[in-house]
């Protein structure tokens, strides 16, 4: 079972200033500015971009805002972390900047600290850097000046190009808990290499050159970890898409349901005999096609395919374990189609097979919470089906509402569907088990039509309805 963690929230110290002019403060001819304040229901950070690094570090530590990556914003204009944590850029020029964030829609600012429940707590490496996560459907690598890392079975060879003048290079990443002393790289005639045993999935890493941390400058993929650090990203592939022939084509692109049919993103690599692209795919069933110089085609080497809306075929790839989905009865129907959240509710794709007692279809799915229904001779069944929960690893429990008539669970793990997760009574409690991917999740309970946050969970964050969603962190 996955552990779900409620951690004590961390409250930054906030100075409340009234009557302060917030706009137009960014002028060059004034002393250095660094202010964290609250006014009119919003938190504000104002800062001079000429601030010295020790002073900036002190400010970040004082208000516990390392997750905003202010150094990257000042030096490189990197604003992903600000946006991720709900901050708005009010002013930004060569002299300085001002950012703001709502105080969660609360009206009483007499004691704002008591009104704020921050949920971005320190989490384990497993939570922050999960290699396999059903929030990550696919991944591919993008390098420049060098090929992708060599992969042989379970061993990946990381390669740092050049830098032969340094004395030592260490490899640190999510695969060794970012230990800068655990994995020494070996010098070669063209750079440095290290072998790492990895399972399929997503990994974050950095090189440590003579004690100095550095991203892989030949890797086009990097991410902010939410703690102010930029890390390189590598996907250990578990699938290689291949198209033989077409060696005279100028460009071949892979497009499929896993990347929302984007037709320019996944450009394939030319080989001596055709085209290929290594990819990481999470467990599930996916459809795909190749785009050869603008012309769409199915995979000629793959006999597994579904008919599409253009009266052509999409090729099919399956990863993981198949499940048998059944519909009892309706033996007089001429056709039954399965449609669900797992195939974007398509009604022209999953035709079921008739049996002596009804209909069934084998379909491969990864862990998750799925809605589905059946179309019998073109008509959707009026009765909603029970949700399909694969890999349930957490049970939500609501206490204190023994007299309620109906309780529902909704959250980001079921796309906030308010009617499909009907909780079941267990003694005086209400319970429901779901699959939670590693990381942060939001949820609420619906009690006889009224939606509330979890009264047993101290972690919450505001929503657009000016109420609160409860927060849970799911660990391995």
C-alpha positions in Angstrom: 0.0 0.0 0.0 1.1 3.5 -0.7 1.7 5.8 2.2 -0.1 9.1 2.2 1.5 11.8 4.2 -0.1 14.7 6.1 2.8 17.0 7.0 2.8 20.1 9.2 2.5 23.2 7.1 5.3 25.8 7.2 4.2 29.4 7.7 6.4 32.2 6.3 6.7 35.3 8.4 4.8 38.1 6.7 5.0 41.8 7.4 1.7 43.6 7.1 2.1 47.1 5.9 -0.9 49.4 5.3 -1.0 52.6 3.3 2.1 51.6 1.3 2.3 52.6 -2.4 2.9 49.2 -4.2 3.2 50.4 -7.8 6.0 52.5 -9.3 8.6 51.6 -6.7 11.0 50.2 -9.2 13.4 53.1 -9.9 17.1 52.9 -10.3 18.0 55.9 -8.1 16.8 54.4 -4.8 18.3 52.2 -2.2 18.1 48.4 -2.8 14.5 47.1 -2.2 13.5 43.8 -0.8 10.0 43.7 0.7 7.5 40.9 1.5 4.2 42.5 2.5 0.4 42.1 2.5 -2.1 44.6 1.2 -5.8 44.5 0.1 -6.0 40.7 0.4 -2.8 40.0 -1.6 0.8 39.1 -0.6 3.5 41.1 -2.4 7.2 40.6 -3.0 9.1 43.6 -4.3 12.8 43.4 -5.0 15.7 45.3 -6.6 17.4 43.2 -9.2 20.8 44.6 -8.1 20.5 42.9 -4.8 23.6 41.1 -3.6 23.5 37.4 -3.4 24.1 37.1 0.4 21.2 39.6 0.9 19.0 37.6 -1.5 19.8 34.3 0.3 19.0 35.9 3.6 15.6 37.1 2.3 14.8 33.7 0.8 15.6 31.9 4.0 13.8 34.5 6.2 10.5 34.0 4.4 11.1 30.3 3.4 10.4 30.9 -0.3 13.2 28.8 -1.9 10.5 27.1 -4.0 9.9 30.3 -6.0 13.4 30.1 -7.7 13.8 33.8 -7.4 17.5 33.6 -8.4 16.5 32.0 -11.7 13.8 34.6 -12.3 16.2 37.5 -11.6 19.1 36.1 -13.7 17.3 34.4 -16.5 13.7 35.5 -16.4 12.7 31.9 -15.5 9.1 32.2 -14.1 7.8 28.6 -14.1 8.1 28.3 -10.3 6.3 31.6 -9.7 3.4 30.5 -12.0 3.3 27.0 -10.5 2.8 28.4 -7.0 0.2 31.0 -8.0 2.2 34.2 -8.1 1.4 37.0 -10.6 4.1 39.2 -12.1 2.9 42.8 -11.5 6.0 44.6 -12.6 9.2 43.5 -14.1 12.0 45.6 -15.7 15.8 46.0 -15.6 15.7 47.6 -12.2 13.5 45.3 -10.3 10.2 43.4 -10.0 7.0 43.0 -8.1 5.0 39.8 -7.8 1.7 39.1 -5.9 -0.5 36.3 -4.8 -4.0 36.2 -3.3 -4.3 35.6 0.4 -6.6 32.7 -0.4 -9.7 34.9 -0.8 -10.0 35.6 3.0 -11.3 38.9 4.2 -9.8 39.1 7.7 -6.2 40.3 7.4 -5.7 41.2 11.0 -3.7 38.1 11.5 -2.8 36.8 8.0 -0.4 34.1 9.2 -3.3 32.3 11.0 -5.3 32.4 7.9 -2.7 30.7 5.6 -2.2 27.0 5.4 0.8 26.4 3.0 0.8 22.9 1.5 4.2 22.9 -0.3 6.0 21.0 2.4 9.3 19.3 2.2 8.7 15.8 0.6 10.8 12.7 0.2 12.8 12.1 -2.9 10.3 9.4 -3.9 7.5 11.9 -3.9 9.4 14.7 -5.7 11.1 12.5 -8.3 9.0 9.5 -9.1 10.4 7.5 -12.0 7.0 6.0 -12.8 3.9 8.1 -12.3 0.6 7.8 -14.1 0.6 11.6 -14.5 3.5 11.0 -17.0 2.1 9.2 -20.0 5.1 9.4 -22.3 8.6 10.9 -22.5 11.3 11.3 -25.1 14.9 12.6 -25.0 16.3 15.6 -26.8 20.1 16.0 -27.0 22.3 18.3 -29.0 26.0 17.9 -29.8 25.8 14.2 -28.8 23.6 11.2 -29.1 21.2 10.1 -26.5 22.6 8.0 -23.7 23.4 4.4 -24.6 20.9 1.9 -23.2 21.7 -1.8 -23.0 19.0 -3.8 -21.2 18.7 -2.2 -17.7 22.0 -0.3 -17.9 22.1 3.3 -19.1 25.5 5.0 -19.8 25.4 8.7 -18.9 27.9 10.8 -20.9 29.4 14.2 -20.2 31.0 15.6 -23.3 34.5 17.2 -23.1 35.5 18.8 -19.8 38.7 16.8 -19.8 40.6 19.5 -17.8 38.6 18.8 -14.5 40.0 16.5 -11.9 36.8 14.6 -11.1 33.2 14.3 -12.2 30.4 12.8 -10.1 26.9 11.9 -11.3 24.0 12.7 -9.0 20.3 12.3 -9.6 17.0 11.0 -8.5 18.3 7.5 -9.0 20.8 7.9 -6.1 19.0 10.4 -3.9 21.2 13.2 -5.3 24.3 12.0 -3.4 27.2 13.9 -5.0 29.7 11.4 -3.7 28.1 8.1 -4.6 28.8 7.7 -8.3 32.1 8.7 -9.9 32.3 9.0 -13.6 35.2 7.6 -15.7 37.3 9.7 -18.0 37.5 8.7 -21.6 39.1 10.3 -24.7 36.0 12.4 -25.3 34.5 13.1 -21.9 33.2 11.2 -18.9 30.9 8.2 -18.5 29.0 6.3 -15.8 26.8 3.2 -15.9 23.5 3.3 -14.0 21.0 0.5 -13.7 17.6 2.0 -14.3 14.0 0.8 -14.9 11.8 2.4 -17.5 10.7 5.9 -16.5 11.7 9.5 -15.9 14.9 10.5 -14.1 16.4 13.8 -13.1 20.2 14.3 -12.8 23.2 16.7 -12.7 26.9 16.5 -13.0 29.3 17.6 -10.2 32.6 18.9 -11.7 35.3 19.3 -9.0 32.5 20.0 -6.5 30.5 22.3 -8.7 26.9 21.2 -9.7 26.0 21.6 -13.3 23.1 20.6 -15.6 23.8 18.7 -18.8 24.3 21.5 -21.3 23.8 19.1 -24.2 20.4 18.0 -23.0 17.5 20.1 -24.2 15.2 18.8 -21.4 15.4 20.4 -18.0 12.9 21.2 -15.2 12.6 23.2 -12.1 12.1 21.0 -9.1 9.9 23.5 -7.2 12.8 24.1 -4.7 14.7 26.6 -6.9 16.9 24.0 -8.7 17.1 23.3 -12.4 17.8 19.7 -13.2 18.4 17.8 -16.5 15.8 15.1 -17.4 16.3 11.7 -19.0 13.6 9.2 -19.9 14.7 5.5 -19.9 12.7 4.2 -22.9 10.7 1.0 -22.9 9.5 1.2 -26.5 11.1 1.8 -29.8 8.8 2.8 -32.7 10.2 1.8 -36.1 9.2 2.5 -39.6 11.2 0.6 -42.2 11.9 2.1 -45.6 11.0 5.7 -46.7 14.7 6.5 -46.6 14.1 9.3 -49.2 11.6 11.0 -46.9 12.6 14.4 -45.5 10.8 14.1 -42.2 8.9 11.4 -40.4 6.9 12.1 -37.2 5.2 9.8 -34.7 1.8 11.0 -33.5 -0.7 9.2 -31.2 -3.2 9.3 -28.4 -0.3 9.5 -25.9 0.6 13.0 -27.1 -2.8 14.2 -28.1 -2.0 13.6 -31.7 0.5 16.4 -32.0 1.9 16.0 -35.5 5.2 17.9 -35.1 6.5 17.0 -31.7 7.9 13.5 -32.0 10.3 13.7 -35.0 11.8 10.3 -35.7 15.5 9.6 -36.3 16.8 8.3 -39.6 18.6 5.0 -39.6 20.3 2.9 -42.3 17.1 1.1 -43.0 14.3 3.6 -42.1 13.2 5.6 -39.1 13.0 5.0 -35.3 12.2 6.8 -32.1 12.8 5.4 -28.6 10.0 6.4 -26.2 8.9 5.9 -22.6 5.3 4.9 -22.4 3.3 4.3 -19.2 1.1 1.2 -19.0 -2.0 1.4 -21.1 -3.4 1.1 -24.6 -2.5 3.7 -27.2 -3.2 4.4 -30.9 -0.7 6.0 -33.2 0.2 6.8 -36.8 3.2 7.9 -38.7 3.3 11.2 -40.7 5.7 10.8 -43.6 6.4 14.2 -45.3 2.9 15.3 -44.3 1.1 12.1 -45.2 -0.5 10.1 -42.5 -0.3 6.3 -42.4 -0.7 3.4 -40.1 2.2 1.2 -39.0 2.6 -1.4 -41.8 4.5 -3.8 -39.5 1.8 -3.8 -36.8 -1.3 -5.9 -37.4 -3.0 -4.6 -34.2 -5.2 -1.7 -35.2 -8.5 0.1 -34.7 -10.7 1.7 -37.4 -10.8 5.5 -37.0 -13.2 8.2 -37.9 -11.7 8.7 -41.3 -12.5 5.1 -42.4 -8.8 4.3 -42.1 -6.9 2.6 -39.3 -4.9 3.6 -36.3 -2.2 1.2 -35.1 -2.4 0.0 -31.5 0.3 -0.5 -28.9 -0.4 -2.1 -25.5 1.8 -1.8 -22.4 1.0 -3.7 -19.2 -1.7 -6.1 -18.2 -4.9 -6.7 -20.1 -8.2 -6.6 -18.2 -11.5 -8.2 -19.3 -14.4 -5.8 -19.4 -17.8 -7.4 -19.6 -21.4 -6.5 -20.2 -23.9 -9.2 -19.3 -27.0 -9.7 -21.4 -28.0 -7.9 -24.6 -27.4 -11.0 -26.5 -29.8 -9.9 -29.2 -27.8 -6.7 -29.9 -25.9 -6.5 -33.2 -23.0 -4.5 -31.8 -21.8 -3.1 -28.5 -19.1 -0.5 -28.1 -17.0 0.2 -25.0 -16.3 3.9 -24.4 -14.5 5.5 -21.4 -12.1 8.0 -20.0 -9.3 5.7 -21.0 -9.9 6.3 -24.7 -11.3 9.9 -24.5 -14.9 8.5 -24.8 -14.6 7.6 -28.4 -17.7 5.7 -29.7 -16.2 4.2 -32.8 -13.2 2.3 -31.6 -13.6 -0.4 -29.0 -16.1 -3.0 -30.5 -16.8 -5.8 -28.0 -17.0 -9.5 -28.7 -20.2 -11.4 -28.3 -20.2 -14.4 -25.9 -22.9 -16.9 -24.8 -24.0 -14.6 -21.9 -23.2 -11.1 -23.2 -20.2 -9.1 -24.4 -16.6 -8.7 -23.4 -13.3 -7.1 -24.5 -9.7 -7.5 -23.3 -8.2 -4.0 -22.9 -4.8 -3.1 -21.4 -4.8 -0.4 -18.7 -2.3 1.0 -16.2 -3.1 1.9 -12.6 -5.8 4.6 -12.4 -9.5 5.5 -11.8 -11.6 5.1 -14.9 -15.2 5.9 -15.9 -16.8 4.0 -18.8 -20.1 3.0 -20.3 -21.5 0.9 -23.2 -23.3 1.8 -26.4 -25.7 -0.9 -27.4 -26.7 -0.6 -31.1 -25.8 3.0 -31.0 -27.6 3.9 -27.7 -25.6 4.6 -24.5 -26.9 2.7 -21.5 -28.8 5.0 -19.1 -27.5 3.3 -16.0 -24.0 4.6 -15.1 -21.4 1.9 -14.5 -19.4 1.5 -11.4 -16.0 3.2 -11.7 -13.1 0.9 -12.7 -10.3 1.3 -10.1 -7.1 -0.4 -11.0 -4.3 -0.6 -8.4 -6.2 1.0 -5.5 -3.6 2.0 -3.0 -5.4 4.5 -0.7 -8.7 4.6 1.2 -10.3 7.9 1.9 -12.3 8.0 5.1 -14.8 10.6 6.3 -15.6 10.6 10.0 -18.4 12.4 11.9 -21.2 12.2 9.3 -23.0 9.0 10.4 -26.4 10.6 9.7 -25.6 11.6 6.1 -27.7 9.9 3.4 -25.1 10.1 0.6 -21.5 11.0 0.5 -19.3 11.4 -2.7 -15.6 11.8 -3.2 -14.1 14.0 -5.9 -10.6 15.1 -6.7 -7.9 15.6 -9.3 -7.6 11.8 -9.5 -11.1 11.5 -11.1 -11.1 14.8 -13.0 -13.4 16.2 -10.2 -16.3 14.1 -11.3 -18.8 14.7 -8.5 -21.1 11.8 -9.2 -19.0 8.7 -9.9 -17.2 8.0 -6.6 -20.1 7.2 -4.2 -18.6 6.4 -0.8 -19.7 3.4 1.2 -20.7 3.3 4.8 -18.3 1.4 7.1 -19.7 1.6 10.7 -20.1 5.4 11.3 -17.5 6.3 8.6 -17.7 6.7 4.9 -14.9 5.1 2.8 -13.8 4.7 -0.8 -10.5 3.3 -2.2 -8.8 4.8 -5.2 -5.5 4.7 -7.0 -3.2 7.7 -6.2 -0.1 8.4 -8.3 3.0 9.5 -6.4 2.8 13.2 -5.4 0.3 15.8 -4.4 -3.5 15.5 -4.9 -6.5 17.7 -4.1 -9.9 16.4 -3.0 -13.2 17.2 -1.4 -16.2 15.3 0.1 -19.8 15.9 -1.0 -22.1 15.3 2.0 -25.8 15.3 1.0 -25.0 17.9 -1.8 -22.7 20.1 0.3 -19.0 20.0 -0.6 -16.5 20.3 2.2 -12.8 19.8 2.8 -11.6 16.9 4.9 -12.2 17.9 8.6 -9.5 15.4 9.6 -6.8 16.8 7.3 -4.9 20.0 8.4 -3.6 20.5 4.8 -5.7 22.5 2.3 -5.4 25.1 -0.3 -7.9 27.6 -1.8 -9.9 27.0 -5.0 -11.5 29.3 -7.5 -14.9 29.0 -5.7 -13.3 30.8 -2.6 -13.5 27.6 -0.6 -10.8 25.0 0.2 -9.6 21.8 -1.3 -7.9 19.3 1.0 -4.4 18.2 0.1 -2.8 14.8 0.3 0.7 13.7 -0.5 1.0 10.2 -1.8 4.3 8.4 -1.2 5.4 4.9 -2.2 
